[in-house]
Amino acid sequence: MAKRFLICGACGFIGSSFAKHLWLKYPDSEITVVDVLTYAGSLDNLRELHTESRLQFLEADICDVGALPKLEDIQFDLVVNFAAETHVDRSLYYTSEFVRTNVLGTDSLLSFCRKTDSPMLQISTDEVYGPARENETFSEAAPLNPSSPYAASKASADLLVLAAIKTFGQKAAIARTSNNYGPRQFPEKLIPYFMYLARQGKPLPVYGDGKQQRSWLYVDDFCSALLRVVDDFPKGEILNIGAAREYANLEVVRRLTASLECEALVNHVADRPAHDRCYRIDSRKFEQRYGAIDERDLTDGLRQTVAWYQSHPENFDRLRTQDAVSFRDKHYRNRT
Ligand SMILES: NC(=O)c1ccc[n+]([C@@H]2O[C@H](COP(=O)([O-])OP(=O)(O)OC[C@H]3O[C@@H](n4cnc5c(N)ncnc54)[C@H](O)[C@@H]3O)[C@@H](O)[C@H]2O)c1
């Protein structure tokens, strides 16, 4: 029988890539997308799919998912939750929106999945573990120690998923990934934003000394890895799925500008409060069960990302919406 999938937040960066992977791997499947289309979501991200009859798009909030008549009583083969408020910088100013979507939204989706007996995969982040010290790597058993309101809301959502597993025996699992990069990311995030500025010859505002370390996983590599859990659902488990090594932000900027073939001036601006120095997760549990994460080299991935944005310059128009302009005016304009 054809599989039925529900993907929440599939008009965003990672969710749209995952929907495409799913589409190709399961050519008979029916995919339902629930997305409220915040500033970060765009139907254009699903351009190749959304006119197809086996994709149903519902413009709706995950907080209301249980009340959607079109979903009533459907048992999905898998529900994946990418829907979230995701920009750490924004979480400093709009905390309650993060709590609403990331925490209450996850709770609402958990209830829906219990009611319909659908397995649910919650997409989470390495940021829930907080900063790693030198030589420290976090396995799934590490304590949660989030620093930003974003990370705290994601950690809270994870706790709700874990509680539902324990309390109700719910068929649910959590995948925690590291920084993703690649096509279709909302251009307010570091890599596309720096591309946007560099193209205009503007300085690149690097937080603090720029030595914060992050592991960068190309979005297609994450989604290919994630696809492996569809037919072998890790019920009740947490799985880290991260890039193998981390790079200082300044090094990412150096490789990015090399891919852009331009010289860009770095402007060190005041660091973000509670900006974690390093995230480092251990993905061995995932790799032992599902095989190695097939990860492309950062320089190659950045070249592909740059090539995509160069052939889709209209993506930067998304920075011109009133919401995006007013966020930057209020919070970025006077950074020193
Ligand atoms: N991007 C990363 O580097 C990264 C790293 C680790 C984990 N994650 C996690 O992966 C998931 C996807 O991240 P992303 O970067 O693709 O996010 P994104 O911001 O690009 O997309 C989020 C999507 O969710 C939708 N959405 C937001 N609020 C909603 C609501 N209330 N109801 C329905 N839809 C809503 C938005 O419209 C958008 O389409 C998130 O849960 C995030 O925490 C992302």
The ligand as an ORCA input file, in Angstrom:
! r2SCAN-3c Opt
* xyz 0 1
  N      18.783     24.913     10.033
  C      19.598     24.322     10.863
  O      20.832     24.473     10.779
  C      19.062     23.396     11.935
  C      19.980     22.721     12.754
  C      19.495     21.865     13.730
  C      18.134     21.668     13.863
  N      17.265     22.352     13.074
  C      15.836     22.108     13.263
  O      15.306     21.658     12.031
  C      13.972     22.120     11.864
  C      13.853     22.849     10.545
  O      14.765     23.946     10.536
  P      14.862     24.920      9.282
  O      16.186     25.555      9.332
  O      14.424     24.208      8.056
  O      13.751     25.997      9.678
  P      13.111     27.152      8.806
  O      13.002     28.322      9.721
  O      13.787     27.312      7.501
  O      11.639     26.587      8.495
  C      10.668     26.416      9.468
  C       9.352     26.143      8.761
  O       8.339     25.951      9.778
  C       7.198     26.718      9.433
  N       6.509     27.088     10.675
  C       6.943     27.940     11.639
  N       6.021     28.034     12.615
  C       5.013     27.194     12.261
  C       3.776     26.844     12.877
  N       3.395     27.380     14.044
  N       2.971     25.965     12.246
  C       3.338     25.429     11.052
  N       4.474     25.733     10.426
  C       5.300     26.602     11.024
  C       7.751     27.941      8.695
  O       6.756     28.557      7.895
  C       8.864     27.296      7.874
  O       8.381     26.797      6.663
  C      13.669     22.990     13.086
  O      12.974     22.234     14.018
  C      15.046     23.351     13.622
  O      14.995     23.570     15.010
  C      17.704     23.217     12.121
*
